[in-house]
Amino acid sequence: MVRRGVRAGSRSVVLHALERDDADPVRVGFVVSAAVGNAVTRNRLKRQLRHLVVERLPALGAATSVVVRARADAATQAAPELARDLDGALQALAERRSPR
């Protein structure tokens, strides 16, 4: 998926997206490495990202697979900053996916 899809990032997150041929709903996966922090920090960040992505699912479109990869800076950001970074990455992703 990473090689065939589209990538967009911001300071705290990187998004990888791939449009599928089937009509299944959006699939989202999260990657938070040990570089982000200890297990408590990583799990808290995954919960925050999951909450933010659920609110933005309609913008992704159907039959799309998305991987949200958190960078180390994500652990030190407040929720509004993380939301702004995610929105910026989603907007960049939409621009790269749209036909020109």
N, C-alpha and C positions, 0 to 999 in steps of 0.2 A: 504494500500500500504506500509506503513512504517513497518508493522510487517512481511509481506511476501517478501519484496524486499531486496535489498542490499544497504548498507550504507557505505559511505566513506567521510572523512572530512579532512579539513586543518585548519589553524589558523583562517581563516575568513569565510569559507563556509562549509556547510555540504550538501552532495548530497544523495538523496534517489532515487533509480531506481527500476523499476519493468518492466519486459518484459511481454507484452500482447500477447494474442492469435490472435488478428485481424491483418490486414495488414495496419492499419491506420498509418499515419506518426508519428513522434516523438511528444509527448506532454510535455511541460515544464511549471512548475508553480514556482512561487517565493514567499517566505515567508520572510518578513522583519519585525521583531517585534518592538514594541515601545522602547525596551531596546537599540536599535541601535541609536536612536536619534529622533528629531522632524520630522514632516511630510515632510518638505523640504528635510531633509537629507535622510529619508527613500525612498522617490520617486526618488531622484538623484541616490541612490544606486541601486534601481530596474532598472532604465534606463541603468546604467553602466553594470549591470549583464546581462540584456537582450541583449545588444549589444555584450558582450563577448560570450554568449551562442550561439547566432545566427551564429557566425563564427565557432563554434565547433560542430554544429548539425550533420554533416556527421559522426563524430566519435562516436556518440551515437547509431547509428543503428536504423533501422525501428522498429515499433511496440514496442516502449519503452516509458514509462512515467517517467519523472524525476521531482523531487522537489528540488529546490535550496533554502536552508535556510541560510540566512546571519547571522553571529555572530556579536556581538558588535564591534569587532576589524575591521570589514570590512569598517565601516564608516570612520576610520582614515587612511586607506591605500590609496596610490596612485593607479591609474589605472594599471600600469605595475605590481605592487605587487599583486593586486587583480587578474590579469590575471594569474600570476604564481601560486597563490593559487588554482585557479579554474582548471588550467591544472593539478596540482598535484592531486587534488581530482578526476578529471576525469580519470587520469591514474590509481589511486588506485581502482576506481570503475570498470574500465575495467579488472584489474587483478582479482578482486573478482568475476566478472561475467563470466570470461572465464573458460571452463572446464579444470580440471587438469588431 
